[in-house]
């Protein structure tokens, strides 16, 4: 697992992302700032609470997405998720190993109290580039998040789904669409099981 010093370095490196979020505001005291409710909107700031803690993960990754490939690579590892800003943000670290080598990823989750939505951005240790945020929300125990990213020289839609959520397990799935969302190809699946303390 990463050392505490490495976690601090990652958080410091991501500080510009935290402070660039105008919707969270840094002039208000977090304990007194109240989200602005819109008619019919529900407060979703605790929707990712299920994700906090330490997990064992089994990952399946499609080796060559959007090529017709059916070759999957499997990895096993550990995920640690920490609360930030009293739960309005989370920082997730992933370490896994498989036949293609060692994977180190991180995910930054940020809650927008005005839109009642979360956004999540990913970064891999191999390039250190924070991805375009996927934005979405939870309905009926299922979270769906979308963004558009460049992939192999063209823009594709990205869908992330959080599902099968129980106190001790859940599923993360990422899919790509290169036809405007008519069809989706799953390319990354992670099943997380809570580590016993």
Buried (B, 14 or more C-beta within 10 A) or exposed (E): EBEEEEBEEBBEEBEEBBEEBEBBEEEEEEEEEEBEEEEEBEEBBEBBEBBBBBBBBBBBBBEEBBEEEEEBBEBEBBBBBBBBEEEBBBBBBBBBEBEEEEBBBBBBBBBBBBBBBBBBBBBBBEEEEBBEBBBBBBEEEEBBBEBEEEBEEEEBBBBBBBEBBEEEBBBBBBBBBBEEEEEBBBBBBBBBBBEEE
